[in-house]
């Protein structure tokens, strides 16, 4: 009887090892913990570039809708699939969060805050993440998106693919999200109740609306009026 039990245990161990090995061969991440879900990588090896807004893992803080906080993680945001990935160590396999994420912060040269739960607009849903650039009466949001661009050359059947940025800017006000055109006329129309003050601020500070840092200054200024 003991002999049969030993053979059964060996068989189970073999099956587990075989399954794990072949899952990795298929590009499947099988490791998870109590906070994570396995992240199954898509076959993107033939595409130049990568889908992340930052290529390297960055320290970060995550807050969930039910008040949990995780701050000993490394994060990557996949702007192609709209997925937030985490690891404890860069040698770990990436995981997705089981919990519903409210906000996350990437610690780069400065703190970069992302949030979701905003009203739907166009193709974007309440599950879409935005970077929160300025928060106040009128909140400035940036949506990062990666798309796959395909190109063929004359008399060559090979299709070349690469990731390209398709980012957009939005404002959240009066319980709605609307696209933002980054020009002075659109900004002054948005801030019509303080148009003269905002126009004077833009002119006196030589604000370049196309520059993110300068644009944030305009929103921060308006939100103090």
Secondary structure in CASP SS format (residue, H / E / C, confidence):
PFRMAT SS
TARGET T0000
AUTHOR 0000-0000-0000
METHOD secondary structure of the structure
MODEL  1
X C 1.00
X H 1.00
X H 1.00
X H 1.00
X H 1.00
X H 1.00
X H 1.00
X H 1.00
X H 1.00
X H 1.00
X H 1.00
X H 1.00
X H 1.00
X H 1.00
X H 1.00
X H 1.00
X H 1.00
X H 1.00
X H 1.00
X H 1.00
X H 1.00
X H 1.00
X H 1.00
X H 1.00
X H 1.00
X C 1.00
X C 1.00
X E 1.00
X C 1.00
X C 1.00
X C 1.00
X C 1.00
X C 1.00
X C 1.00
X C 1.00
X E 1.00
X E 1.00
X E 1.00
X C 1.00
X E 1.00
X C 1.00
X C 1.00
X C 1.00
X C 1.00
X C 1.00
X C 1.00
X E 1.00
X E 1.00
X C 1.00
X C 1.00
X C 1.00
X E 1.00
X C 1.00
X C 1.00
X C 1.00
X C 1.00
X C 1.00
X E 1.00
X E 1.00
X E 1.00
X E 1.00
X E 1.00
X E 1.00
X E 1.00
X C 1.00
X C 1.00
X C 1.00
X C 1.00
X E 1.00
X E 1.00
X E 1.00
X E 1.00
X E 1.00
X E 1.00
X E 1.00
X E 1.00
X E 1.00
X E 1.00
X C 1.00
X C 1.00
X C 1.00
X C 1.00
X E 1.00
X E 1.00
X E 1.00
X E 1.00
X E 1.00
X C 1.00
X C 1.00
X C 1.00
X C 1.00
X C 1.00
X C 1.00
X C 1.00
X E 1.00
X E 1.00
X E 1.00
X C 1.00
X C 1.00
X C 1.00
X E 1.00
X E 1.00
X E 1.00
X E 1.00
X E 1.00
X E 1.00
X E 1.00
X C 1.00
X C 1.00
X C 1.00
X E 1.00
X E 1.00
X E 1.00
X E 1.00
X E 1.00
X C 1.00
X C 1.00
X C 1.00
X C 1.00
X C 1.00
X E 1.00
X C 1.00
X C 1.00
X E 1.00
X C 1.00
X C 1.00
X C 1.00
X C 1.00
X C 1.00
X E 1.00
X E 1.00
X E 1.00
X E 1.00
X E 1.00
X C 1.00
X C 1.00
X C 1.00
X C 1.00
X E 1.00
X E 1.00
X E 1.00
X E 1.00
X E 1.00
X C 1.00
X C 1.00
X E 1.00
X E 1.00
X E 1.00
X E 1.00
X E 1.00
X E 1.00
X E 1.00
X C 1.00
X C 1.00
X C 1.00
X C 1.00
X C 1.00
X C 1.00
X E 1.00
X E 1.00
X E 1.00
X E 1.00
X E 1.00
X E 1.00
X E 1.00
X C 1.00
X C 1.00
X E 1.00
X E 1.00
X E 1.00
X E 1.00
X E 1.00
X E 1.00
X C 1.00
X C 1.00
X E 1.00
X E 1.00
X E 1.00
X E 1.00
X C 1.00
X C 1.00
X C 1.00
X C 1.00
X H 1.00
X H 1.00
X H 1.00
X H 1.00
X H 1.00
X H 1.00
X H 1.00
X C 1.00
X H 1.00
X H 1.00
X H 1.00
X H 1.00
X H 1.00
X H 1.00
X H 1.00
X H 1.00
X H 1.00
X H 1.00
X H 1.00
X H 1.00
X H 1.00
X C 1.00
X C 1.00
X C 1.00
X C 1.00
X C 1.00
X C 1.00
X C 1.00
X H 1.00
X H 1.00
X H 1.00
X H 1.00
X H 1.00
X H 1.00
X H 1.00
X H 1.00
X H 1.00
X H 1.00
X H 1.00
X C 1.00
X C 1.00
X C 1.00
END
